[in-house]
Amino acid sequence: SIGVQVYIMADNDPAGEVLVTKAKVAFKEIDTKLKTITLPKKYHKEGKLKGKLIKLDPGCVKQSYIDALKERLDELHNNV
């Protein structure tokens, strides 16, 4: 209602998925659209962790990913 778009970027693990699900419900209750930014899901290819999810959280995402994301959001919202 005030011209702000809300985004959420949670960890790519099951707890992050629960957070996003609950956040969507909460924002829907206040009639505010919430957009989700999904971190990539990659899995270990070898070693004792083979096949296990490589956990990512917004605090350890590569800076290049964050920069690209900011650039795209600026384009979408005409802030270039």
N, C-alpha and C positions, 0 to 999 in steps of 0.2 A: 504493500500500500504506500510505501515511501520511496518506491523506485529502486529498491535494493534487491539483488539476486543473491540468495544464500547458497553456498556450496559446502559440501562435506567431503573430506578425504580421510578415510579411516585406514587402519592397518589392513593388510590383505589376508588376515587370518580369520578363523571363525568368530572371534570376539568382535572384530571390526565389522563383520557382516551383521552381527546382532545389533551393534551400535547404529548402523545405517538403517536397518529395518525399524528400530524404535524411533530414530530421529524422523524418518519419513512419516510415521504415524503422528508424532507430536506436532510436526509442522503442518500436516494436513488438518489437524484439529484447529489450528489458528489460521487456516486458509492462506498459508504461505507456501509457495513452491520451493522445494529443496532439490537441488541438482547434485548428483553424486559424481565424484571424480574417482575412478577406479584405478588402483595401483595394479601394475602387471602381476600376473601369477606365473612364477617360474619354479621349476622343480630341480633339485639336485640331480645331476646326471651320473654321478659315480660316487664311490666310497660308501661309508656306513650310512650316510643320509640319502642314498640314491632313492629317488621317487618321492622324497619328502618336500613339502612346500618350503621355498626360500622365503622366510618372513620379511616383509617390508613394512615400514611404517613411515608416515609423512616426515618424520624427523631424520630419516636416513636415506631418503630418496636422492638420487644424483641431482646435482644442481642444474644440469642440462635439461632434465625432465621438468623441473620447476620453472626454469626460464621459458621453455617452450610452452608450457601451460599458461604462464602469465601472458605471453605474447598472444596466444590464441584467445584468451579471455578479453584482452584489450581489443582485439579485432572484433570480437562478438559484441562488445559493448561500446564500440566506436571511441575508444580512449587512445587511439594511435595518433 
